[in-house]
Amino acid sequence: MKLQSQLNAAFTALLLVIMTTAGLVIYSLVLDVLIQDEKRQLAETGELLINFLSEQYDDASEYRNINDFLQQQDLQLFLYDRNLDTVLFSTMSISVVNEFFQENNFADTEESLWQHGNDRFVTQRILFYPEQSGMELILLTPINDLRAVQENFFFRLAWVFLIGALAAVILSYFMTNKLVTPLSLLKKELKKVENRQFDQMKRIRASGEIKEVEQSVYDMAQTLEQYMKSQQTFFQNASHELKTPLMTIQGYAEGIRDGIFDEKDTEKGLDVMVTEVNRLKKIINEMILLAKLDSQPDVYEETEIDVQTFIEGIMSKALPIVNENKLELHQQVDGPITIHADEEKLLRAVSNVVFNAIRHASEEVSIRVYQQKNQIYFEVEDDGEGISQEDVDKIFHRFMKGKGGETGLGLAIARAIIEQSHGKIFVSSSEKLGGAKFTMRLPVYTPKEIKKINHKSKDV
């Protein structure tokens, strides 16, 4: 069964249950209301009769002479004497009066419903004044008369319910159609994602949670398209980066095998082959590292790191290259700062950024670490040529190699590690030195928060 049919069936069933329950409750309440209203009307009629009789007859003993007057009233009533416990007069036949007297307790003033055969009657008792006379007027109305009114009212109410239910079902159909149509269209768009037809995807008009789902699907499709394009570019670049040294190695190897080179060229060829093999080894190792970072995010051992000691370790590693290139390398850590991260991986990420700055610097490289609220910032700046706006968006892509770059994977590895550390890395222009400025932002977590993050990562 389709979703729209299921929703309509569920709504109709719920509506029937509610209306049936409401109808039964109203049906019973209407009779109670009619009984109370009838008792009120009987009380008013009885008061009018007694007031009239009181004005016509001054002596209570003369009340027995009012038979003719009461007989003229189109009412079912008894004139009852409490003191004698007897019916003095009734507008009904003697046999009916006797049956009433046998089946009901006339002396019980609390009983408001009397029985006569299979019929029930609403009663209302009104005393004559003074009360010592014991004279009482008892008026009756058959409940069957009230039931006729009740059924007539319920019949009309049923028609109202039926028309209302029909209108509600029609409205439900249009509402569910409006709700389900975007889902049906979204299903078609998801089919396009499945078939990788990203260029044919269309936005769907919707509202509420469905709009949020549509936006998520659209964002997912764009991300998936970008990922597939990046993977395609990655394989193209990887094949190119691997093909070039392999061709060089193949050329020298075949030349040496065929005896084309003399002794000097052979020695040079061997040196080139060793260099290219080392380059291949480095590229492959970095590709393996990237694959591990993408496929094994749980292989991440967080420890508490003293940032000052951490930066001094990077300075020591970079010192030989800095001296060789005759550069100045400055570091500044604002206060004692500790961070929770995988020290080995974070060292790899920050070192990649620092060595990238050293390669592009003219005279100076600066490293600064500071903390703002619950965020720690690593800023690496150089005075080189900087990064063009065109390259800013793809600087962290794999095999994106700038001037003097080696494998084109260093910054991609840095980004993967920083993001795995729940942080962000971005690049801008350095206002202080005029070159590029890389900023790595990492959060400060307590041990409990670290456990919570790790637990969420495992769940995902």
Order of alpha helices (4+ residues) and beta strands (2+ residues): alpha-alpha-beta-beta-alpha-beta-beta-beta-alpha-alpha-alpha-beta-alpha-beta-beta-alpha-beta-beta-alpha-alpha-beta-beta-alpha
